[in-house]
Amino acid sequence: MSGTESATKAEIKRLDDLKGADFDRAYLKWVIKEQKSGISLCENQVRVGKDADVSVFAKDILETGRKHLQKAEELSETTNSK
């Protein structure tokens, strides 16, 4: 969610060049960054958004985003300890 389309493509290319545990760690780091960005966007929409339907949608998906972030952080901890 963060950055531009070209930045996302560049990150995916970088990840494609990695293998094994290096890929796992880099992928989880990227997922965590993207989840935090998405959560921040949703929280901002809920706080200051003008369209009630969009704000309700953002509020509804916040829980899922937070769960995904939590799981990615847990996996990152175990992956980094290997």
C-alpha positions as CSV (number, residue, x, y, z in Angstrom):
1,M,0.0,0.0,0.0
2,S,2.8,2.3,0.6
3,G,4.8,3.9,-2.2
4,T,4.1,4.0,-5.8
5,E,3.4,1.2,-8.2
6,S,7.0,1.3,-9.5
7,A,8.3,1.1,-5.9
8,T,6.1,-1.9,-5.3
9,K,7.3,-3.6,-8.6
10,A,10.9,-2.9,-7.6
11,E,10.3,-4.5,-4.2
12,I,8.7,-7.6,-5.7
13,K,11.7,-7.8,-8.1
14,R,14.1,-7.6,-5.2
15,L,12.2,-10.3,-3.4
16,D,12.2,-12.5,-6.5
17,D,16.0,-12.5,-6.4
18,L,16.1,-13.9,-2.8
19,K,15.9,-17.5,-1.8
20,G,15.2,-19.5,1.4
21,A,15.4,-17.9,4.7
22,D,16.6,-14.6,3.2
23,F,13.4,-14.4,1.2
24,D,11.3,-15.3,4.2
25,R,12.7,-12.6,6.3
26,A,12.6,-9.9,3.6
27,Y,9.0,-10.9,2.6
28,L,7.8,-10.7,6.2
29,K,9.5,-7.3,6.7
30,W,7.7,-6.1,3.5
31,V,4.3,-7.5,4.6
32,I,4.7,-5.9,8.1
33,K,5.5,-2.5,6.5
34,E,2.5,-2.8,4.1
35,Q,0.1,-3.9,6.8
36,K,1.1,-0.9,9.0
37,S,0.6,1.4,6.1
38,G,-2.8,0.0,5.4
39,I,-3.9,0.1,9.0
40,S,-2.8,3.7,9.2
41,L,-4.8,4.6,6.1
42,C,-7.9,2.9,7.5
43,E,-7.5,4.6,10.9
44,N,-7.2,8.0,9.1
45,Q,-10.3,7.3,7.0
46,V,-12.3,6.4,10.1
47,R,-11.0,9.5,12.0
48,V,-11.4,12.2,9.3
49,G,-13.2,10.6,6.3
50,K,-16.2,12.4,4.9
51,D,-18.0,9.5,3.2
52,A,-19.8,7.5,5.9
53,D,-19.9,4.3,3.7
54,V,-16.1,4.4,3.1
55,S,-15.5,5.1,6.8
56,V,-17.6,2.1,7.8
57,F,-15.7,-0.1,5.2
58,A,-12.4,1.1,6.6
59,K,-13.5,0.3,10.2
60,D,-14.7,-3.1,9.1
61,I,-11.4,-4.1,7.6
62,L,-9.2,-2.7,10.4
63,E,-9.6,-5.8,12.5
64,T,-8.5,-8.1,9.7
65,G,-5.5,-5.9,9.0
66,R,-4.5,-5.9,12.6
67,K,-4.8,-9.7,12.8
68,H,-2.6,-10.0,9.7
69,L,-0.1,-7.7,11.1
70,Q,0.0,-9.6,14.4
71,K,0.5,-12.9,12.6
72,A,3.2,-11.5,10.4
73,E,5.1,-10.0,13.4
74,E,4.8,-13.4,15.2
75,L,6.2,-15.2,12.1
76,S,8.9,-12.6,11.8
77,E,10.1,-13.2,15.3
78,T,10.3,-17.0,14.8
79,T,11.8,-16.6,11.3
80,N,14.5,-14.2,12.6
81,S,15.4,-16.6,15.4
82,K,16.2,-19.5,13.0
